[in-house]
Amino acid sequence: MKNYGKLSVGLIAGWFIFALSASALDLFKNDSNRVGVAALAPIVVFSMWFATSKKFRQFVLCLNPRILTLAQSWRIFGFTFVLLQARGVLPAIFALPAGYGDMAIGATATLVALKLANPSHRNLFILWQVLGIADLVLAVSLGTTARLLSPHGPSMVTMTVLPLSLVPTFLVPLFLIFHGICITQAKAWEAASGDSGQQQERLQHIRNLMSHDQGISSQGVEPRQKLHEPISIGGLPPSF
């Protein structure tokens, strides 16, 4: 497990360096296709690795969902999109939904991590994660179609150069992966809760049997284990 941890950190660091270097070289500038490939590649690699490696899957499912959820707190900086829209740098059709959506997820991430990341709040935890995914998908969709939807508004070139180019090429796929991991973990909580429920039912059944035996004993009848002792009748030896 430790090896997978080090390997994962190394891959994330390498991925960040790639996104940073490519942005510095203007490889993403005004090229939505390259940005799309950079955003999808890590998600595809992670999904294939997760699906084909049992040990990696076990490592991923052992990650702390609270930490993964707390990482979404960084999305509070979505207010940057709103400010840039107000200055006429980003189109409103992208900046406002993406900005306010990220701010909502970032502002609630700490509360969700501390209060909802447990089996007893499983459905609410999953719902929040789904909303986080929906916000990212909506932002990407609006970002790629902003020119068509708002041909006379500001362009999206700012999102393809540093520092904002790191949002679609690094942060968005990373946050999507974190959301996916948390949802997968939460689905496993249902099975665990079901097993726990079955154990509770067995324990309750045993308690009921014990209470029944005690009730019989209080009425002058010995408990079950003594009913089979031999009985002597009229001085005759016990019958077998």
Phi, psi and omega in degrees: 000320180298322179297319178295325178297312179296319180296318180296316178298318179297319180293319179295319178296317178297320178297318178296316180298320178298311181298320180292315182294315180297323178292319180297330179272005180061031179288339181260351187300122179056026180232090182294333179295314179294321177298318179298317178296317180297327180282322184277328185306309181296327179293318179295315180299314179299314183298317180293318179296317180296322184283332187256345183244113180295318181293319178294321178298318178297319178298314182297317183287348177268355178295151182284114182296335178294317179294317179298323179286320178299329179300334180290350179300334180299340183288355175300336180286008173299344177299341177300320179298319181295318179295319180292327176294320180296332179270002178079019182270324180241149179289141182298326183298335175261311191295320184289308177297316181294317182294308181291326177296314178296320179297320180295316179293315180296322182289333183260355185300317181296315179298316180296317181297321185276329188250331188251349183279063179202160184303328183290341178240031187306311185295318178294323179297314179295318180301316180297318179297319178296319177297323177296320177294315181301321179298316181292317180296318178297317180298315180295317181297315180291326179295322182280341181247007184302320182295323179286320183283331181222074186296337183258002180270181178300154180276174179262015184301329180299330181279357181250005177231161180298146001270347187289345178296338178288342179293303180286332185269343181230304187290316182300308178297325179296315180294323178297318178296317178299318177299315181298319178298315182297320179294317178298318177297316183295326177296327178290335178299327181297315179296318180296319179294324178295317178297318179297322179295320178296321178296320178296322178295319178297316179298321179293323178297318178296318179298321179296319179296317180296320178295324179295317179296318180295325178294320178295318180297322181291342178266011177094007179249132182291154177302169187305321187290343181258354181292338184265008178288143181297146183244135179265131183239122175056038177079352178287154178299152180304139177279153182247000000 
